[in-house]
Amino acid sequence: MSENEIATVIVDAAYKVHVALGPGLLESVYQATLEYELKKRGLKVSLQQALPVVYETVKLDLGFRPDLIVEDKVIVELKSVEEVAPVHKKQLLTYLRLADKRLGLLINFGDVLIKRGITRVVNSLPED
C-alpha cells in the first residue's frame, strides 16, 4: 500500500472512532481505540515507538515517540485539544524528517467535526 492509500484507511478509521466516542476524551483513549481499529483492518501499527535522533555521527537514544506509525510508512500524531497550534504541525514535520518518512497525519479528536481536525503533513511525498 502507498502512503496515500494507508492515509485513506487511517482517516476512515479516525472518523469511525470519533463518531463512536465523540470529542473531549484523553489522547490515550483515542490512541488505543484507533490502534485497535487499524489492526482490525489488517494494518501494522506501532505505538509510541522510540526513534533515535542522529546528530552528526552520534546516535542519541533519547529520541522521540510518535503516537502511531502505520505500516512503517505513515506517522500519526494525535491531539485532543480545542485548537491545533502551528507548533503541532512543525513537530510532525520534524518527526517525518528524522524518521525519513514521507507522510504524516495530525488528527485532533478535540474538534467537534473530525474532518476539520485532520491535517496532512508531507515530507517530499512522491506521486502515486
C-alpha positions as semicolon CSV with decimal commas, in nm:
position;residue;x (nm);y (nm);z (nm)
1;M;0,000;0,000;0,000
2;S;0,116;0,352;-0,074
3;E;0,128;0,626;0,188
4;N;-0,186;0,784;0,040
5;E;-0,378;0,454;0,048
6;I;-0,277;0,400;0,410
7;A;-0,380;0,756;0,494
8;T;-0,724;0,695;0,345
9;V;-0,774;0,395;0,577
10;I;-0,646;0,594;0,877
11;V;-0,884;0,884;0,808
12;D;-1,178;0,645;0,773
13;A;-1,084;0,470;1,099
14;A;-1,042;0,804;1,279
15;Y;-1,385;0,912;1,157
16;K;-1,539;0,590;1,290
17;V;-1,369;0,632;1,629
18;H;-1,474;0,998;1,653
19;V;-1,837;0,920;1,569
20;A;-1,842;0,644;1,832
21;L;-1,663;0,828;2,113
22;G;-1,707;1,198;2,035
23;P;-1,464;1,474;2,128
24;G;-1,321;1,553;2,469
25;L;-1,153;1,234;2,588
26;L;-0,783;1,189;2,662
27;E;-0,544;1,131;2,372
28;S;-0,457;0,791;2,517
29;V;-0,818;0,673;2,468
30;Y;-0,818;0,776;2,102
31;Q;-0,473;0,624;2,053
32;A;-0,577;0,284;2,189
33;T;-0,907;0,288;2,001
34;L;-0,751;0,397;1,671
35;E;-0,479;0,134;1,709
36;Y;-0,748;-0,133;1,761
37;E;-0,949;-0,011;1,460
38;L;-0,644;-0,004;1,229
39;K;-0,527;-0,351;1,336
40;K;-0,881;-0,478;1,281
41;R;-0,845;-0,353;0,924
42;G;-0,525;-0,552;0,880
43;L;-0,269;-0,275;0,917
44;K;0,055;-0,299;1,114
45;V;0,062;-0,033;1,387
46;S;0,347;0,066;1,621
47;L;0,256;0,266;1,932
48;Q;0,493;0,517;2,089
49;Q;0,788;0,357;1,909
50;A;1,110;0,515;2,033
51;L;1,308;0,652;1,740
52;P;1,665;0,772;1,796
53;V;1,791;1,108;1,679
54;V;2,113;1,105;1,477
55;Y;2,314;1,423;1,510
56;E;2,630;1,439;1,302
57;T;2,784;1,099;1,379
58;V;2,618;1,048;1,717
59;K;2,306;0,837;1,767
60;L;2,107;0,975;2,060
61;D;1,874;0,720;2,208
62;L;1,663;0,981;2,387
63;G;1,478;1,010;2,060
64;F;1,113;1,084;2,015
65;R;0,795;0,880;2,029
66;P;0,535;0,937;1,758
67;D;0,186;0,833;1,872
68;L;0,140;0,582;1,587
69;I;0,344;0,460;1,293
70;V;0,125;0,273;1,045
71;E;0,272;0,016;0,806
72;D;0,615;0,171;0,880
73;K;0,518;0,448;0,635
74;V;0,277;0,699;0,791
75;I;0,326;0,880;1,121
76;V;0,009;0,974;1,306
77;E;0,021;1,236;1,578
78;L;-0,292;1,258;1,791
79;K;-0,428;1,556;1,982
80;S;-0,738;1,616;2,187
81;V;-0,741;1,995;2,212
82;E;-0,979;2,277;2,124
83;E;-0,746;2,404;1,853
84;V;-0,428;2,269;1,697
85;A;-0,132;2,506;1,733
86;P;0,115;2,570;1,449
87;V;0,386;2,403;1,659
88;H;0,198;2,071;1,635
89;K;0,235;2,069;1,255
90;K;0,603;2,163;1,285
91;Q;0,654;1,883;1,538
92;L;0,504;1,629;1,299
93;L;0,716;1,753;1,009
94;T;1,027;1,718;1,226
95;Y;0,921;1,363;1,316
96;L;0,882;1,284;0,946
97;R;1,226;1,420;0,863
98;L;1,402;1,244;1,150
99;A;1,229;0,912;1,077
100;D;1,276;0,950;0,698
101;K;0,903;0,913;0,636
102;R;0,706;1,096;0,369
103;L;0,354;1,140;0,511
104;G;0,207;1,225;0,847
105;L;-0,143;1,287;0,974
106;L;-0,216;1,524;1,260
107;I;-0,554;1,421;1,399
108;N;-0,730;1,635;1,657
109;F;-1,009;1,440;1,822
110;G;-1,099;1,751;2,024
111;D;-1,270;1,915;1,729
112;V;-1,648;1,873;1,703
113;L;-1,609;1,789;1,331
114;I;-1,332;1,536;1,274
115;K;-1,279;1,644;0,912
116;R;-1,167;1,987;1,043
117;G;-0,936;1,809;1,286
118;I;-0,731;1,617;1,027
119;T;-0,423;1,773;0,868
120;R;-0,189;1,606;0,619
121;V;0,177;1,691;0,665
122;V;0,405;1,598;0,375
123;N;0,781;1,550;0,364
124;S;0,863;1,511;-0,009
125;L;0,586;1,265;-0,090
126;P;0,631;1,116;-0,440
127;E;0,337;1,096;-0,679
128;D;0,140;0,768;-0,672
